[in-house]
Amino acid sequence: MYLNVHSHRKALKKDEIVCRNAFHFLEPDAIKKLNYPISVGIHPWHSEDCEENSERKLSELLLLPNVLALGEAGLDRSNGPSLQIQMACWEMQFNLAQGHKMPIIVHCVRALQDIYPFCRRTKVPILLHDFRGNEQILQQFLPLELVYFSFGKSLFKAKKMEEVFKKIPADRLLLESDASAILIEDIFNQAAPLRNQSLSELCAQVKKNGQLFFGEKALAFF
């Protein structure tokens, strides 16, 4: 089984389980009809969508049985509205996740130092999806035991990311396809030799990590 921890599409094969990124403006009835796990949050590019009722609506969505995480949420210094607007939306969602004891899938571009203080004080797991930090930044985050790291297309495009990838603790590693067209099976096949693991060993480890990251809700799906 290939656990795809973050994607913008449904599973493509029977041996793939996807936590699909959904949109915050979907209604609860629409989400309930989906027979697969999802995450729900306000992407930093859409931080201007944060309104007075956004917290209430997200809170309602997080209670649904197939919503496993809040996200993707975070900060992006390359795209989207001003950092001030993004920060307000991010802080609301961070606090909401703490209250609901819900893990967070974080979108973070050129803003890992802005996210770091939140990672230090979180009481719920945080996934730095499509992690692109260098080894120095990785060493800063490694002592934070609730922080997980996910990799995908970067393993095919950036040689320097391979070295970072090899240093991720086995119990905090996850894999994803995100918005790319790359099959999750191909990502696992690319990743396994880098970790000196068989494909079956890596699949088992990522599944176990996913269950730890998402918590009890995940057991209904994988």
Phi, psi and omega in degrees: 000132179257113177271116178258101193286343181203118179209162178256015179222169175282169177300143180263337182224164182293334182268014178245135172242125184245134163266104188273136176284120178256176183254146185294341183271359175292146179277152180306319181298323179291321180290322179301329184284346180283130185262031180215162182286147179220167168242150182227128177189176179257112180297144181303331177296337182249026183300335179292347177283348179298121180233180182299327183266002182297318180297317180296316182293314178299321179301320178294318182293325182294343180278346183292143187296334180264005174268109186263343184203159170267128179153172002274140179227163178153216185221144180218111181277358180258333183218162176095185180289185183301154179299327179298315179293317179298319183296319179298317180291318179297314181298321177300314183289323177301312181293324179296316179297322178299315181295325180270359183053047185247128178298157184239131172261117190256128168266121184217113179238119181053033184217023181297326178290334176284327181280332186308313181301327178289322178295328180292328185251005180292148174249003177236156179298143176236131176254119172275093187283147184050052185300130182234014181290153177279181184296325179295316178293319178303315180298331177291323184272337186303323179294347182272099193291344179269001179265125176252160184231131180240143183229154179208249186296338181296337179291343179263341192245338187232107181300324182294334179287336178299320181291321176296315181303320181294338184265000178288131176304141185303326185272008179229022183255134175223162182232152187208158172257341181053229182261008183280166177270001181289134178289142179297328176300320179291325178294317177298318180294328176287324186281323188303312179297327179295332180264001184055044179234156170285163179298318181295323178295317180293318178301316180295319181294316181294321176299313179299316179297321179297321178294322178291319181293309185280334178087197189300326180302329184293335185296339177285346186242329180202000000 
